[in-house]
Amino acid sequence: MKVTLRERKHRRTRKKIAGTALRPRIVVFRSHQHIYASLVDDEKVPNKVITSVSSLSPVFKEKGESKVKGGNTEGARLVGMLLAEKAKALGIETVVFDRSVYKYAGRVKALAEGARKGGLKF
C-alpha cells in the first residue's frame, strides 16, 4: 500500500504531540478558502473534540469585517482568537499546537498568534 508524503508527515508530527484533558491539542486544518481549528483530548478513545471554530461558524461571521475571510491571515487570526475565547470559557489555559503537515507560516502562524493573543499558552 502506497503511503503518501502527506500521511508520512502527519504520522511523524503526531508521534511527538499528544493532548490531555488539562492540556488539549489544537488541531489545524487549512483549505483554500477556509481554516478550521479544534481542541482535542487524546486520552479519550476515540479522541474527543472539546470545541472547535472555523471560518464558516456563525461566531466568525458576526465578529468578522468585510475583508476578513477564511482564506486570508486576518481571518485565521480571528479564528485563533475565537478558539482562545472558547477555551478560556471552558477553563483551559495551556495547549499543545498541532500544525499537522502545514508549515508554520502564513495562515497557520496567524492562527497560532491569534490564539496566543487570546490568552492561550503553548
C-alpha positions, 0 to 999 in steps of 0.5 A, a space after each residue: 500500500 502506497 503511503 503518501 508524503 502527506 500521511 508520512 508527515 502527519 504520522 511523524 508530527 503526531 508521534 511527538 504531540 499528544 493532548 490531555 484533558 488539562 492540556 488539549 491539542 489544537 488541531 489545524 486544518 487549512 483549505 483554500 478558502 477556509 481554516 478550521 481549528 479544534 481542541 482535542 483530548 487524546 486520552 479519550 478513545 476515540 479522541 474527543 473534540 472539546 470545541 472547535 471554530 472555523 471560518 464558516 461558524 456563525 461566531 466568525 461571521 458576526 465578529 468578522 469585517 468585510 475583508 476578513 475571510 477564511 482564506 486570508 491571515 486576518 481571518 485565521 487570526 480571528 479564528 485563533 482568537 475565537 478558539 482562545 475565547 472558547 477555551 478560556 470559557 471552558 477553563 483551559 489555559 495551556 495547549 499543545 499546537 498541532 500544525 499537522 503537515 502545514 508549515 508554520 507560516 502564513 495562515 497557520 502562524 496567524 492562527 497560532 498568534 491569534 490564539 496566543 493573543 487570546 490568552 492561550 499558552 503553548 
